[in-house]
Amino acid sequence: MSDPIADWIAADPDPASRAELATLTPDELADRFTAPLSFGTAGLRGPVRAGPNGMNVAVVIRTTAGLSTWLKGRHPEGSTVVVGRDARHGSEKFASAAAEVLAAAGFSVILLPRPLPTPIIAFAVRRLGAVAGVQITASHNPAADNGYKVYLDDGAQLVSPCDREIEASIARVGPANLVPRASVTPTSDELVDRYVERVASLPRGNSRTLRIALTPLHGVGGDTAVAALRAAGFTDIHTVQSQFPPDPDFPTVEFPNPEEPGACDALLSLAEEIEADLALALDPDADRCAVGVRGPDGWRMLRGDETGVLLGEHVLESAPPDSLVATTIVSSALLGKLAAARGARFARTLTGFKWLVRAGEGLVYAYEEAIGYCADPESVRDKDGISAAVLVADLAATRKAQGSTLLDKLDDYALEFGLHTGDQVSRRVTDIADIASIMDRLRSNLPTVLAEEPVVATDLVNAHVQSRTDAVVLSGNSVRMVVRPSGTEPKLKCYLEVVVPVADRSALPAAREIASNRLNLLREFAEAL
């Protein structure tokens, strides 16, 4: 009788992976073979290790063979597929393996020349009319992880049922060492240059007087971001040198995510030292951007919702009438109010840009509170930290020329729409089953009062198909909380928002105190789940 573990090891084309599996105990081997990595948010993501439930050459080969078969059933022979990578452990050999499988399957493969930001793959798919794009990346996951991200022919991340169909196709692929492969020569930097040109064309304002501090957090966005900012006319750029070269170990941060506490400390220190006007942090694959500003109490990072509404109005100022802007169920209510006041349409979607970029016709802007912004959906139908960085710089320079700041603009919104204050409580777990247990406990005892205010609970597990997801929404007149598992990390996330009316600027301090007190009550509930 065939032994699946022995068969896998014999068919693994990577000697290092075979050697790794040979050293494992029976229990460790059983863990590696419990189940294969499954197609989740846009593809695969998991630890770099040998075996079917890790990211390794054999898994990438079989995944790409399944994807190739699925694509060939829908597109003519010789269609273009673009393959790119970040600088994580294994990314270079994974990208090469994917490109070689696709080439042997008859596709015209464009293999990007070096570690590059994920938005360039999304851009290249649309620019070239490709039928798919594959990016080897784990975005902002810990250093031990890598991933395999898929874009479809519209340049957007894949969605169901495509993911399930591809997964079924992968399951039918035979041993990895029998999958045909053909060599592929990496392309030139031409697509990178075209991407930079496009991003540099986005700014609306005329002022370029702005001093910028920037960090790519050891990721692949540094060179491209600096090139795009310079091409847009922003030349006074200072970078965090200890975090600028790509480094798959991310040595200066505990988690390579600009949202994590402490991740942007070096950036804000540099901003203070050089008396910057703006601080920008990219996540490791540069599809997300965090913004730092100087406030009354020193430098701080803006929340994703704050940057989200600032960029939203900036885009709408030059957008056609009746344009559509979108955000997600976990983001602030402020963009919807702004859109109504500015004559734009507004949509809310489930979390993730695979839903946001499909929000509807006339979409000109979309964002999610997790510092993801799509400010040029015509060219990049996904979040793009570099175009966001350039447009935030454009807005900050425009405000500076007018004698005001981004924080002043946020105060203007508070006067017009009420003070919208938000926060997030994230609970990282070691056992993913703990998240389901917490959600079960919440559903069995849904609150009717939060922060001393009556609330109504909506369980989106029971919603109609387009809005169905594993989340609970608790809404009152001035408070809102959304509780959901993370789609990419072992975390339970609670998204909090409080809205307080503001009569005039003199009332802002008192409104902030009220909002802070209510947020504290929401945090207490979230932390006790």
N, C-alpha and C positions, 0 to 999 in steps of 0.2 A: 504493500500500500504506500502511496506517495506521501512524503513528509513535507507539508507546505513550508516549514521553516528552512529545511535543507534545500528545497527547490529554490526558494527565494535567494538564499546565500549563493547557490551555484550559478544563478542567473544574474547576480548583481555585477554590472560591468566595472564597478569602481573597486580596485583592490583595497583601498583604505576602508571602505564600508564593509567588505567581506572580513577584513582583519578585525574590525571593531566588533562585529557580530560574533566572531569566533571566541572572543574573550568574555562574553556575557554568561552569567549564570542562567540556569533554566527559568528562574522566576523573572529575571531581567528580559530574557528572550520572549517570554510569554507576554510581558508588558508591551514590548515593541510590536507584537503581532496581534494584539487584541482586536484592532480595527484599523483600517487605513485612514489617513487624513481625508476629511470630507470637504466637498466644495461648500464654502460658507460665503462670507462677504467678498464677492468678486473672484473667488478662487480658493487657493490653499494658503494656510498659514500654520506654522508649527515649529518645534525645535529642530535645529540642524543635527541630525543623528541618523544612523543607519536603521533600516527596517521600514515597513510600509506605513507606520504612523509617524514618520519623521520627514524632514526635508533633506533629500539626498538625490544623487544622480539617477538612481533607479526609479524613484518616485517621479522625478521630473520627466524622464523618458516616457514612462507609461502614461502619465498625465497628458503629455503632449501628443502621444500617439492617439489617445482617446479624443482629444480636442481636434486633431487633424481629421480623423474619420468623421466627426460631427460636422466640421467645416466643409469637407468635401461633399457632404450630402446637401449642401445649401449654396455653394459657390463654384464657379467654373475652375477648371484646372489652370494653374499658373497665377491664381489670385495672390495678392500681396499680403503678407503678414509681417508686422514689425515686432522685434524682440529687443528689450532693453534690460538694464539691471542697475541696482544700487551697489554699494561697496561692502555689503555685509559678508560674513563668512559664507563661502560657497557660492556667492552670486555669480562670479565669472564662469565657473564650470557649469552651473545650472543654466545660465543663459546660452552658453555654447551648445549644451546638450539639447535644449529646446529648439534652437535654430537649426541644428543638424537634423532632428527628426522631422521638422516641418519641411525642410529642403528636400529630404528624401521622399516625402509624401507628395512632392510636386508643386509646392508653393514657391513663389518668389519671395525670398526672405530678406528683409532689411534688418541686419544686426547692428544696433547702435555701437559706436566705437569705444565707449568707455563708460564708467559709472556715471549715470546722469539722473536728473530728477524725474519722478514718475509723470508729472504733467507733460513732459516732452513726448512720451509714448502716446498719451491721449491726443496731443496735438498732431503727431505724425500720422495716426490712423485717419484722421479727417483730412489732413493735408494731402496724403497719398491716395486716398480712396481705398485704404486697406480693408480687408474683410475681418481682421482681428489684430489685436495687439497683446503681447505678453510682457509683463514687467516682473522681473525677479526682485522682490522687496518684501520686507515685513514692516514698512513704514516706521512707526514710533514704538514698536514692540521692543522688549529687552534684547540684549546683544546675542543671546543664545538662539534666537528665532530667525527664520527666513520665510519667504512666501512666494506665491505664484499668482499674479493678478492678471485677470483677463478682461480685455475690452472688446466689444463687438463692433460691427461695421459702422455703427453710427457714432463711434468714439466714446460711448458710455460703458460703464461697468455692466457685466452680464446680470440678468435677473432670472427668476423662475419663469417658465419651466426650463430655460436653457441650462441652468446650473445642474438640475437633476438629470437632464438628457445627457450632458457631457459626462457627469459622474457615472451614469450607466454605460456610456461608451468606454470609459476608462476601465470599468470592471471587466469588459470583454477583451481587453488587451492581454496578450500572452507575456511570456518572460521578457524582462527588459533587454537582455542581451541578444534577443532575436528581432528587436525593433530596428528597422533600417535607419541608417544615419548617413548624411552627406555633408562634407565640409562646407563651411560658410565663411566668407571673408567679411570682416566688419566694414561698415560704410564709413564715409567721411563725416565731417562736422557740419555738413550743409544743413541738415534738419535742425541742428542746434542753433545755427545762425538765423534760420528763418523764424524759429520760435522766439529768439531774442528780439528780432525786428518787430514781430507782432506785439510782444509784450511792451516794448518801448513806444509803440504807437498808441497805447491806451490812455495815457494821461490827458486830462482836459484843461488843466490850468497852465498859466504862463510862467509862474515863479518856480525857480529851481534852487533857491537859496535855502539850504537845509543841511544840517550836519546829522549824519546817520551812524548809529552803532548797530552792528549786525553780527549774528552768530548763526552758523548752520548746524550747531550741536553735533559736530563730528560727522555730519552726513554729507550728501553729495550736492547740496544746493548752493554752496558758497560761490564757486566760480561763476555759475550761471546767473545767480542773483546779482552779483556785483556787475557782471557784464550788462544785464538788463537795466539796472539802475543807471549805470553810466551812459548806456545808449539812450536812455530817456532824459539825460541831462543832469542827473544827480551825481556829482563827482566828489563831494566831501563825505566819503564813506570810510569808516573805521571798523575793523573786524576784531573779534575775540580770537587772537592768534592761537591760543591753546586749544580751541575748538574748531579751527578752520579746516585743517586737512581731514579728509575722510578717514575714520578709524572705526573698524567694526566692533571694537571693544568699548567704545563710548566711555573713556576712562575718567572724565571729569564730572559725570552725572550718574546718579543712581538709576534713573530711568530716562532714556533719551526722548523725552516728551516735554515740550515747552509748557504744558499745563501743570506738570508735576512741581510741587513745592521745591524750591532751590535750584531747579534746572536753569533758570535765567539769571541767577545771582551774578555770574561773571559778566553777563551782558549789561545788567543794570549798573554794575560797578564801573564798567568801561564808559557807559553813557554819562555817569556822574563825573568821571575823570576828565572826559574830553568836552564836557558841557554840550552834549548832543541835544538836538531838537526832537529826535525820534529814535527809538530802539526797536529792532526787528529780530525775531528769532524764527528760524525755519525748523521744522521737524526733519528727521534724517533723510526722508526721500523728497522733501521740499514740496509736498502737496498741501501743507498747512503752514500758517503764519501766525505768530503771536506778536502783539504790539505793546511796547512799553512807552510810557509818557511820564513827564515830570509833573507832579501834583503839589498841592500845598504842603504835604508831608514827605516830599521826596519822590523818587521814582517808583512806579508801580506798573504792573502788566494790566492792560485792559482785559476785561472778560470778552469771550467770543461774541456774546450778544451786543456788547458795546461797539466793538469793531464792526460787527455785522450790520447794524443800523447805519453807522457812519458811511460805510461803503455803499450800502443800499441807496441812500439818498444821493451820494456822489455819482453813481451810475445813472440814476433816474433823471438827474439834471440834464443829461444829453440824450436820453432815450426817447424813442417815438412815443406818441400818445397811446394810452391804453396798454402799455407794456406790462408784462407779468414779472413779479418778484415772488420768491418762495423761500420758506424756511420749514423747519420740521416741528413735530409735535412737542419736542423737548426744549425748543428755543423760546425766546422772549415773545410776548405778544406785541412788542413795540413796532416791529416792521410792518405788521398788518395795519396798525393805526396810521403809520406814516404813509403807507401806500394809498390808503383811502383818502388821506388829506392831500396827496400829490397827484391824484387822478390816475393811479396805476391799479392794476389788478393784483390780487394776492392769493397765494395758495399755501396750504400746509400739507406736508407729506410725512410718511414714516421716516425714521432716521436713516441716513445714508444718502450719498450722492447718486446712487443708482436710481433712487426715487426722485430726488430733487431735480435732476436734469430732465426728467420726464414729467415735470409738473404741468406742462401745457404749452400751447402755442404762444409765441411772442415772449418767451422767457428771456430776460436780459440780465438777471442776477439771482443767485441763490446762495444761501449760507446755512451752516449749522453751528450751534454754539460751541462745538469742539474745535474752534479756530479753523474751520474749513470754509473757503470762500470761492465761488465760481463767478467771476466778474466778466468773463468773456466766453459765454457758452457757444458762440458761433465757432470758436477755434478750439476750445478745450472744454469738453462736456464732463467735467469733473472738478473737484476742488484743486486749486492751484495757488500754492503759497508764494510763488515768485510774482505772478501778476498781481496778487493781493498786496504784496510788499511795495510794488511800484505805484499802485493806485493809492495806498495809504500815504506814501511819501508825497504824491501829487496833492492829496487833500491837505496834509500837514503843511506843505509849503504854501499852498493857497491861503490857509488860515493864518499862517505866520505873516504873510504879506499884508493881510487885513488887520493885523495886530491882535489876533486871538489864537486859540488853541483847540485841539480836539476836545479837551475837557469842557471848554466853553460851549462848544456845539452840543455836547451831551446835556449840559445845563439847559440849553435852549429847548431840547426835546422834553426835558422834565417839566418846563413851564407849559409847553404846548400839549403834552400828552399824559402828564403825570410822571413821577419819579419811578422808573422801573429798575428795581434792584434784584439781582439774582445771585445764585451761588450753586455749587454742586457738592454733594457728599458722595464720595466714591469709597466703596468697601472692597478691597482686594482680598480674595480668598485663595487658599491653597487647594481646596477640594471644590471643584466646580458644582458638585451636588448641593453644596451649602446655599448657592444662589436660588435654586429651585425651592429649597426648604423655606427660605426667607419669603419668597413670593407666595408660597402656599399659606404661610402664617398671616401675611398681610391680607390675602383674599378671604381668609376665614374670619377676619375681624376688621373689616374696613371702617376707618374712622368717620365720624359725622361732624367733628369739630377739629380744626387745625389752627394754631396760633390764635386761639380764642375766637375763631370765626367759623360759622357753619360752612361745611363743604359737601359737595356731591362727588361720589366716586364713580368713575367710568372705567370698566375693565375692557381694555382693547382686545383681549383674547376673544371676546364675544362680539366684536365690531364687524361691520360688513367687510367683504374681502379686501378692498383696497386699503382699509385702515386697520386690518387685523394684525396684531403683534403682541408679544409678551410684555405688556406694560399696563400699569394702573395710573390713571390720572385723577388727582384730587383737586377740585376747583371750588373756590369761593369768590366773593366779590372782589377781594383785593389780594388773595393769596392763591398760589398754584404750586402743586408738586406732581412730578411725573417720576415713577419708580419703574426701572427696567434693567434687565441684564445688559451688560456691554456686548456688542456684536463682535468685538475683536480681542478683548482681554478678559482675564478671569476676575471680573469686577461686577458688583451691583452698583448701579448709579441712580442717584436721586437728584433731580433737577428742581431747583427752588426759585420761585419768583414772588416778589411783593410789589404792589403798585400803590403809591401814596400821592394824592393830589397835591399840587403846589400852586399857591396863589400868586406869588411873585418871588424874585430872587432872594429877598430877605427871609423867606420861609424855607429855603432849601436846607439849611442846617437842621432845623427841627424835623423836616420831612425825612432826612437821612437818619436821624436818631430813631424815629418811629420805624422806618424800614429795617434798620439794624436789629431792633428789638424783636420784630416779627420774624426776621430771618433766623435769629437765634432760636426761637421757638420751633421753627420748621426744622432746623438742624438737629435739635434735641430729639424730635420725633424720628428723623431719618437715621440718626446714629443708634437709636434704640431698637430698630427693626430686627 
